[in-house]
Structures are given as C-alpha cells and as structure tokens.
C-alpha cells in the first residue's frame, strides 16, 4: 500500500475529518475508491447503512482503500440501489393528500399538549379518544411519515411533532400581512397565536385615512398604496384578506402580482386565484348558516364535520 493511501485511511478514521466530511457534498465522489468492510458483503452493508442515514459516501466511516474494480462496482451499485429506494420512500412520505392536512393540524395541537404534560409516547387508540377520530384513520395518516410506530408501544410524541411540523411547513417562519383593518382585520391583528405557530405578522393595510397610522398589534397600519413595495421588500408569504366583497378580487390580484403566494380570503365572495397562488376561502356567514341548520334539528346536529 502506498504511503499516500495509508495517510488517506488515517484521515478517514479521524473523528475531526469525519465531522468535516459529513458536511461536504463534493467529497461524495470518492465513493469509488473508499468503501467500508473487508469484503463485498461488508462493503455493501456499509453502503446501505450510509444510504439509510442519507449519506451517499465519502471519507468517513470507511474501512480500507481498495483497487478491486469488481468490489468497487458492486458496492457503488448497491449504494445507488439503496439510495433509489430511500428516495422513493422519502417521496412517498412527503406526498400527503390535501384532505389529510386539516387533521395533521389537529394532531399537532394535541401532540403538543401531550408533550407539555410530559407524555413521550402515545398510541393511535389513545390519541383517537382525545380528538374524536378513528384510530385506523390516524394510523393511515401517520403512515405518510414512514413506519415508526410500534405495536403495543405507540408513537414517539417528539418525533411525530417534528414530522408533522416539517410536513406543514412550520419548521420556519412565514411572513404574514392583513389587508383590511376593519373589525375583523384588527381582531386578527391582535391575535397572539400566530407567532406561536411560526407566522410573523409584519404589516396591516387599509385604505381608510381614519385607521392609517393606528396600531392594532401588527405595527402601524399602512396605506394600501404601499402594498406592493412592502410585500416585495418584506418577502411576504401569506396575506389575510379582510376587505369588503367588492374589493376582494382586486386585492387578491394586487397581492399575487406582488409575489404573495398564499392567501386567506375572509370576504364573502368567491375570487379567482392568480396563477401560482393558493387562495383559501373563510366564509364565516356560511359557517353560521351551518350552525343554524344544526340548531334547527338538521341532520348534522350534535356532530363535528
């Protein structure tokens, strides 16, 4: 074995070099020369273990320098196969149906309550009892994050929280504005729960001179003429639209043109979403009508859809 080869092996076994190499994607190309284990089976197992951890290969956790082209080819092929399998599984975990998303938000709120009480494991049956859902449905929903529940033991609460938080995009902060500083808009501006969930209220806008300059929780109310430059400068992600129905479509169009890609429309009118923009309607009057139907003895009385 050449002196430089021995030196590379010693470097590969260094904890400091290992830590450095794990953070350097460009080192993965050396997988063709450095493999783990003394034989084909051990080398292939090492490649599989690395792939399971999301690591392609590099100068870390490796055995010996090899020149056997067959061993190299078989090891790299095994690694690629394992990586393809992991990529497929990751894709399956990320594909959560839209109908499941509201339930994920419900699970997350309950799981955080359990964690605050010091509970680190929960079964689908126990969780179902607290949120009035079917245990089988909960297991199906959790399967989108991989198979990490254990029969008779349950799910790890911290891991579930982390997976759902990531899936819902709550692992970082979203900038939010409110357009319309009427009674509803100002009430939303005063709500402190947004910040606790990762939504940062960065601005409130209105067209009325009587409210411009006032402070309702999201800083000073700005005039709508500043809407577009503010959205661009502050990189606004989400807008809550609480304007009158007649102004809703124009407001949504302006926000979309300014780069805002998600909106909640509280105006009692259907609006057309600009290309590439998600608009969710929140029709309070329709919800009140549903409750009226239930109170009148309708079919849905006493139930939660």
Buried (B, 14 or more C-beta within 10 A) or exposed (E): EEEEEEEBBEBBBEEEBBEBBBEEEEBBEBBEBBBBBEEBEBBBBBBBEBBEEEBBBBBBBBBBBBEEEEBBEBBBEBBBBBBEEBEEEEEEBEEBEEEBEEBBEBBBEBBBEBBEEEEEBBBBEBBBEEEEBEBEEBBEBBEBBEEEBEEEEBBBBEBBBEBBBBBBEBEEEBBBBBBBBBEBBBEBBEEEEBEEBBBBBBBBBBBEEEBBEEEBBBEEBBBBEEBBEBBEEEEBBBBBBBBEEEBBBEBBBBBBEBBBBBBBBBBBEEBEBBEEBEBEBBBEEEEEEEEEEBEEEEEEEEEEE
